[in-house]
Amino acid sequence: MARILVKTKDPKDIEKLRKYGKIVFLSSLVDVVGVEATEAEVEKIKELFGGERVRYSARGAIQKV
């Protein structure tokens, strides 16, 4: 399973994403939806939404100042 982030503002897109994977995160502040899906489904999502709107999720690092 892969976790991806999809940039979208349209609520209809969220319903489309539910067909391809499990919604794990919704952000109204930055218009990002987190989805957990298989690699095959990720490729379908990239075709549907375009590669520039889809990226793999990564764990962030805290920076000390």
C-alpha positions as CSV (number, residue, x, y, z in Angstrom):
1,M,0.0,0.0,0.0
2,A,1.1,3.5,-0.8
3,R,0.1,6.8,0.8
4,I,-0.3,9.7,-1.6
5,L,-1.4,13.3,-1.4
6,V,-3.8,14.7,-4.0
7,K,-4.2,18.5,-4.4
8,T,-7.9,19.3,-5.1
9,K,-10.6,21.8,-4.2
10,D,-13.5,20.0,-5.7
11,P,-15.7,17.8,-3.3
12,K,-16.6,15.7,-6.3
13,D,-13.0,14.7,-6.6
14,I,-13.0,13.3,-3.1
15,E,-15.9,10.9,-4.1
16,K,-13.8,9.8,-7.2
17,L,-10.8,9.1,-4.9
18,R,-13.0,6.9,-2.6
19,K,-13.4,4.5,-5.5
20,Y,-9.6,4.0,-5.8
21,G,-8.5,3.9,-2.2
22,K,-9.1,4.8,1.4
23,I,-9.3,8.5,2.4
24,V,-7.0,8.9,5.4
25,F,-6.7,12.7,5.6
26,L,-8.7,15.8,4.5
27,S,-7.3,19.3,4.8
28,S,-9.5,22.3,4.2
29,L,-6.6,24.7,4.8
30,V,-4.3,23.5,2.0
31,D,-6.7,21.7,-0.2
32,V,-5.0,18.3,0.1
33,V,-6.5,14.8,0.4
34,G,-4.4,11.9,1.8
35,V,-5.2,8.6,0.2
36,E,-4.0,5.0,0.9
37,A,-4.1,2.8,-2.2
38,T,-2.3,0.1,-4.0
39,E,0.4,0.9,-6.6
40,A,-1.9,0.0,-9.4
41,E,-4.6,2.3,-8.1
42,V,-2.0,5.1,-7.6
43,E,-1.3,5.0,-11.3
44,K,-5.0,5.2,-12.1
45,I,-5.3,8.3,-9.8
46,K,-2.3,9.9,-11.5
47,E,-4.0,9.4,-14.9
48,L,-7.3,10.8,-13.6
49,F,-5.9,13.9,-11.8
50,G,-2.6,14.5,-13.5
51,G,0.8,13.8,-12.2
52,E,1.5,17.3,-11.0
53,R,-1.5,17.1,-8.5
54,V,-0.4,13.7,-7.0
55,R,2.7,13.0,-4.9
56,Y,3.8,10.4,-2.5
57,S,3.4,11.2,1.2
58,A,6.6,11.4,3.3
59,R,7.3,11.8,7.0
60,G,8.5,15.3,7.8
61,A,11.4,16.3,9.9
62,I,11.3,18.9,12.7
63,Q,13.9,21.6,12.2
64,K,15.5,23.1,15.3
65,V,16.4,26.8,15.1
